């Protein structure tokens, strides 16, 4: 049966169909390839693996690539690109897998295993002398894993105790019963922890996934634990700030200390809390994220209990989760303390603002009283000023009348001056009052416009 398109034509080939698509997003291919970038290795047993995780900063990244390139050049194999974030290659006698993550980088080495002594000659020992010690960064995780075939019976506790140097062993059936995994989560004398994995019915890919999950559990566990020293360091400071805040709150309630001084002390407390938040919140947030990854990897193991052994999940719940809870509690205490300081500061600022408003109100009342006094004084001056103005105007009238009298007019200057005095006084009073009312009216108009 021939498929027909909406236009009645047969479908185009895949290449033609792709060509008909709009232009690709610049990062489409990279984003699509990302989910396939770090596949687990297909492992056949016996197999030994060594895993190293190092914490390094941005300045050490170029040296990291250069160190890998130097190894590849030594063995005359293709080297990773300068912008590579993962790299896998076969060396002379082992396989190297390098991955760069946000805060750390991991190196995993795979080599054929030894049945007789699981951890006697680890894979990392097959590398050129001094190359591992020269890797840039600080080692946070180093682990050996040995993959062997199961013997068909439950592992002997005495043998496991010998393999793990008499430490308490944690283990379970994993992969839905297709294998077994054992570890003691201890750093041994060579600086590495140990995982022993026994295949009952693993496929090669399944074996690789299990080894990878065990290494990731150890790596993410240690990355999460980086927050614990910070939590322990900040706990005394948080307790001290809480005590100081309680004392300040009592002072605010008792009003025994000046508000401005209390506000300054609260500002200093707020600065201390915010400084701690800035220093710690990334680390505490990373701790929570890594904890989630650890528990997911454990769930992916699909553990089943073995008689006499604590499962990895139980070990983490009893030993690892409390440390994460401590970090989460410290982070929450910091946030709560920051909110309490902010609330107390807002309360005190409100009280200071109220006091200032009352002071401003009293100041305005005082200014109003001064203004009224000045107005009364001005009115008094205006009334008194009528006398000299009248005197000068009447004097002018007298000079005019004397001039007219000298010119032959039948006027008596003294009588004219006497008659002019009340008239001039009344006119001056009227003019002063009119000017006063005009000024008062303009002031009222400006005040109404301002409102």
C-alpha positions in Angstrom: 0.0 0.0 0.0 1.4 3.4 -1.0 1.3 6.2 1.5 0.0 9.5 0.1 0.7 12.9 1.4 -1.9 15.7 1.7 -0.8 17.0 -1.7 -1.4 13.5 -3.2 2.4 12.8 -3.5 4.5 10.1 -2.0 6.6 11.1 1.0 10.0 12.6 0.3 13.1 10.9 1.5 14.5 11.6 4.9 17.3 13.9 3.5 14.7 15.9 1.5 12.4 16.1 4.5 15.2 17.5 6.6 16.1 20.0 3.9 12.6 21.2 4.0 12.8 22.1 7.7 13.5 25.6 8.9 17.1 26.4 9.8 18.4 24.5 12.8 18.8 26.2 16.2 22.5 26.8 16.6 22.7 24.4 19.6 20.3 21.7 18.3 22.9 19.1 17.5 24.9 19.7 20.6 21.8 19.4 22.8 20.7 16.3 21.0 24.2 14.7 21.4 24.5 15.6 25.1 22.2 12.7 26.2 24.5 10.3 24.3 27.8 11.9 25.4 28.7 9.7 28.4 27.4 6.2 27.8 28.5 3.5 30.3 31.2 1.1 29.2 30.4 -2.5 28.2 32.5 -4.5 30.6 33.4 -8.1 30.6 34.7 -9.9 33.7 37.1 -10.2 35.2 37.6 -6.5 35.0 39.3 -4.0 37.3 38.6 -0.3 37.3 40.0 2.8 39.0 38.1 6.0 39.4 39.4 9.4 40.5 37.4 12.6 41.0 39.3 15.9 41.5 38.0 19.3 42.4 39.7 22.1 40.4 39.1 25.8 39.6 38.8 27.6 36.3 42.5 28.4 36.2 43.4 24.7 36.3 41.2 23.7 33.3 43.7 24.4 30.6 46.4 22.4 32.5 43.9 19.5 32.7 43.6 19.3 28.9 47.3 19.8 28.5 48.0 16.9 30.9 45.7 14.6 28.8 47.3 15.7 25.6 50.7 14.9 27.0 49.6 11.4 27.8 48.1 10.9 24.3 51.3 12.3 22.7 53.4 9.9 24.8 51.4 7.0 23.5 50.9 8.4 20.0 47.1 8.3 20.0 44.6 11.1 19.1 44.2 13.7 21.8 41.1 15.6 23.0 40.1 19.0 21.6 40.9 22.1 23.7 37.2 22.6 24.4 36.3 19.0 25.1 34.2 18.1 28.1 34.6 14.3 27.9 37.1 12.0 26.2 37.4 8.2 25.9 40.3 6.3 24.3 42.1 3.0 24.4 45.7 3.2 25.8 48.2 0.4 25.5 46.8 -1.9 28.1 43.7 -0.1 29.5 40.8 2.2 28.6 40.6 5.8 29.7 37.4 7.7 30.3 37.6 11.4 31.3 34.6 13.6 32.1 34.5 17.3 33.0 31.7 18.4 35.3 30.7 21.7 36.9 32.9 21.6 39.9 35.0 18.5 39.4 36.5 16.2 36.8 36.6 12.4 36.8 39.1 9.9 35.4 38.1 6.2 35.1 40.5 3.5 33.9 39.5 0.0 32.9 41.7 -3.0 32.5 41.3 -6.8 32.4 41.0 -8.2 35.9 42.8 -10.7 38.0 40.8 -13.5 39.6 43.2 -14.4 42.4 43.7 -11.0 44.1 40.9 -8.5 43.3 42.8 -5.3 44.4 46.4 -6.4 44.3 47.2 -4.6 41.0 44.7 -1.9 40.2 44.1 -0.5 36.7 45.6 2.9 37.6 49.0 1.2 38.3 49.3 0.5 34.5 49.6 4.2 33.7 53.0 5.8 33.1 54.8 6.5 36.4 54.0 9.9 37.8 51.2 10.7 35.4 48.3 10.3 37.8 50.1 12.3 40.5 50.5 15.1 38.1 46.8 15.5 37.3 45.7 19.1 38.1 43.3 19.5 41.0 42.7 18.2 44.5 41.7 14.5 44.9 38.3 14.2 46.5 37.4 10.6 45.5 39.6 7.7 44.5 38.1 4.2 44.2 38.9 0.8 42.8 36.3 -1.5 41.6 36.8 -5.2 40.7 34.2 -7.0 38.5 34.3 -10.8 38.9 32.0 -13.7 38.1 29.9 -14.9 41.0 30.7 -18.4 42.3 27.0 -19.4 42.6 26.9 -19.2 46.4 26.6 -16.4 48.8 30.0 -14.7 49.5 31.9 -15.9 52.5 32.0 -13.2 55.2 35.6 -14.2 56.1 36.7 -13.7 52.5 35.0 -10.3 52.3 36.5 -9.3 55.6 40.0 -10.1 54.2 39.3 -8.2 50.9 38.2 -5.1 52.8 40.9 -5.4 55.5 38.4 -6.3 58.3 36.3 -3.2 57.9 32.5 -3.4 58.2 31.2 -4.5 54.8 28.0 -3.1 53.2 26.5 -5.1 50.4 23.4 -6.2 48.5 22.1 -7.9 45.5 21.8 -5.4 42.7 20.2 -5.1 39.3 17.2 -7.1 40.3 19.2 -10.1 41.4 21.6 -10.2 38.4 24.7 -9.3 40.5 26.2 -8.5 43.9 28.0 -5.4 45.2 30.1 -4.9 48.3 32.0 -2.0 49.8 33.2 -0.6 53.1 33.2 3.1 52.1 36.7 3.4 53.7 39.8 5.0 52.3 42.5 2.3 52.4 46.2 2.6 52.8 46.8 3.2 49.1 44.3 6.2 49.2 41.5 4.4 47.4 38.2 3.0 48.5 37.0 -0.4 47.2 34.0 -1.9 45.4 33.7 -5.6 44.7 31.0 -6.4 42.1 30.1 -10.0 41.3 28.2 -10.8 38.2 25.5 -13.5 38.4 23.7 -12.7 35.1 25.0 -9.3 34.0 25.1 -8.2 30.4 28.2 -6.2 29.5 26.3 -3.0 29.3 24.5 -3.7 32.6 27.8 -4.4 34.3 29.2 -1.1 33.0 26.1 0.8 34.3 26.4 -0.8 37.7 30.1 0.1 38.0 29.4 3.6 36.8 26.5 4.0 39.4 28.7 2.9 42.2 31.5 5.3 41.3 28.9 8.1 40.9 27.4 7.3 44.3 30.8 7.7 45.9 31.6 10.9 43.9 28.3 12.7 44.6 28.4 11.6 48.2 31.8 13.3 48.7 30.8 16.4 46.8 27.7 16.7 49.0 29.8 16.3 52.1 31.9 19.4 51.2 29.1 21.4 52.8 29.5 19.8 56.2 32.7 21.6 57.3 31.1 24.9 56.3 28.0 24.0 58.3 30.1 23.2 61.4 32.1 26.4 60.9 29.0 28.6 60.7 26.9 27.0 63.5 28.7 28.9 66.3 28.4 32.2 64.4 24.7 31.6 63.9 24.2 30.9 67.6 26.1 34.1 68.5 24.0 36.2 66.1 20.8 34.6 67.5 21.9 35.6 71.0 22.8 39.1 70.0 19.5 39.5 68.2 17.6 38.3 71.3 19.5 40.9 73.4 18.7 43.6 70.9 15.1 42.7 70.9 15.0 43.0 74.7 16.7 46.4 74.4 14.1 47.5 71.8 11.2 46.4 74.1 12.8 48.0 77.1 13.8 51.2 75.3 16.9 51.3 77.5 19.3 52.1 74.6 19.1 54.9 71.9 17.2 53.7 68.9 19.9 55.0 66.5 22.5 52.9 68.3 20.2 49.8 68.2 19.6 50.3 64.5 23.4 50.5 63.9 23.9 47.2 65.8 21.1 45.6 63.8 22.7 46.7 60.6 26.0 45.1 61.6 24.1 41.9 62.4 22.4 41.9 59.1 25.7 42.4 57.3 27.2 39.4 59.1 24.2 37.2 58.2 24.2 38.2 54.6 28.0 37.6 54.4 27.4 34.1 55.6 24.6 33.5 53.2 26.8 34.7 50.3 29.6 32.4 51.3 27.5 29.3 52.0 24.4 29.2 49.9 26.0 27.8 46.7 27.6 25.0 48.8 24.5 24.2 50.7 22.4 24.2 47.4 25.0 21.9 45.8 24.8 19.6 48.8 21.1 19.2 48.4 21.4 18.6 44.7 24.2 16.0 45.1 22.1 14.2 47.8 19.3 13.8 45.4 21.7 12.3 42.8 23.1 9.9 45.3 19.7 8.6 46.3 18.6 8.3 42.6 21.8 6.3 41.8 21.1 4.0 44.7 17.5 3.5 43.5 18.9 2.7 40.1 20.9 -0.2 41.7 17.6 -1.9 42.6 19.1 -3.4 45.7 17.8 -6.5 47.4 18.9 -7.4 50.9 21.5 -10.1 51.6 21.4 -11.8 55.0 23.9 -10.3 57.4 24.7 -7.2 55.4 23.5 -3.6 55.5 22.4 -2.4 52.1 24.0 0.7 50.5 20.7 2.6 50.9 20.5 1.8 54.6 24.1 2.8 55.1 23.4 6.2 53.4 20.3 6.8 55.4 22.1 6.1 58.6 25.4 7.8 57.9 25.1 10.2 55.0 21.6 11.6 55.2 22.1 13.1 58.8 25.1 15.1 57.5 23.0 16.4 54.6 20.2 17.2 57.1 22.7 19.2 59.2 23.7 21.2 56.2 20.0 21.8 55.2 19.2 22.8 58.8 22.2 25.3 58.9 21.0 26.8 55.6 17.5 27.1 56.9 18.7 28.7 60.1 20.6 31.3 58.1 17.6 32.2 56.0 15.3 32.3 59.1 17.9 34.5 60.9 18.1 36.8 57.9 14.3 37.2 57.9 14.2 37.8 61.7 17.0 40.5 61.5 15.1 42.1 58.6 11.8 42.1 60.6 13.5 43.5 63.7 15.2 46.2 61.7 11.9 47.1 60.0 10.2 47.4 63.4 13.0 49.5 64.9 13.1 51.7 61.7 9.4 52.2 62.0 9.7 53.4 65.6 12.6 55.7 64.7 10.5 57.1 61.8 7.6 57.8 64.2 9.9 59.5 66.7 11.4 61.6 63.9 7.9 62.5 62.6 6.9 63.6 66.1 10.1 65.8 66.3 9.3 67.2 62.9 5.8 68.0 64.0 7.1 69.8 67.1 9.5 71.7 64.9 6.7 72.7 62.5 4.6 73.9 65.5 7.5 76.0 66.7 8.0 77.5 63.3 4.3 78.3 63.1 4.5 80.1 66.4 7.4 82.1 65.3 5.6 83.0 62.1 2.6 84.2 64.0 4.8 86.3 66.3 6.6 87.7 63.2 3.2 88.5 61.7 2.0 90.3 64.9 5.3 92.2 65.0 4.9 93.1 61.4 1.4 94.4 61.9 2.6 96.4 64.9 5.3 97.9 62.7 2.8 98.7 60.0 0.6 100.5 62.4 3.5 102.5 63.9 4.8 103.3 60.4 1.6 105.3 59.7 2.9 108.1 61.9 6.1 108.9 60.1 4.6 108.4 56.7 1.8 110.8 57.6 4.4 113.2 59.0 6.4 113.3 55.8 3.4 113.5 53.5 1.9 116.4 55.5 5.3 118.0 55.4 5.2 117.9 51.6 1.7 119.3 51.6 2.9 122.1 53.9 5.8 122.9 51.5 3.3 123.0 48.6 0.8 125.2 50.5 3.7 127.6 51.5 4.8 127.8 47.9 1.2 128.6 46.8 0.9 131.2 49.6 4.1 132.9 48.5 2.8 132.9 44.9 -0.2 135.0 46.1 -2.8 132.3 46.8 -5.1 133.0 49.6 -4.1 129.9 51.6 -2.9 129.5 55.2 -0.2 126.8 55.2 -0.8 125.9 58.8 -4.6 125.4 58.2 -3.9 123.3 55.1 -1.4 121.1 57.0 -3.9 120.7 59.9 -6.6 119.6 57.5 -4.2 117.3 55.6 -3.1 115.4 58.7 -6.3 113.2 59.2 -6.8 112.8 55.5 -3.3 111.6 54.8 -3.4 109.3 57.9 -6.6 107.7 56.7 -5.2 107.2 53.2 -1.9 105.7 54.5 -3.9 103.3 56.8 -6.1 102.2 53.9 -3.1 101.7 51.6 -1.2 99.6 54.2 -4.2 97.4 54.9 -4.9 96.9 51.2 -1.3 95.8 50.7 -1.5 93.5 53.7 -4.6 91.8 52.4 -3.2 91.5 48.9 0.0 89.7 50.3 -2.1 87.4 52.5 -4.4 86.5 49.5 -1.4 85.6 47.3 0.0 83.4 50.1 -3.3 81.5 50.5 -3.4 81.0 46.7 0.1 79.5 46.6 -0.7 77.2 49.5 -3.9 75.9 47.8 -1.9 75.3 44.5 0.8 73.3 46.5 -1.9 71.2 48.0 
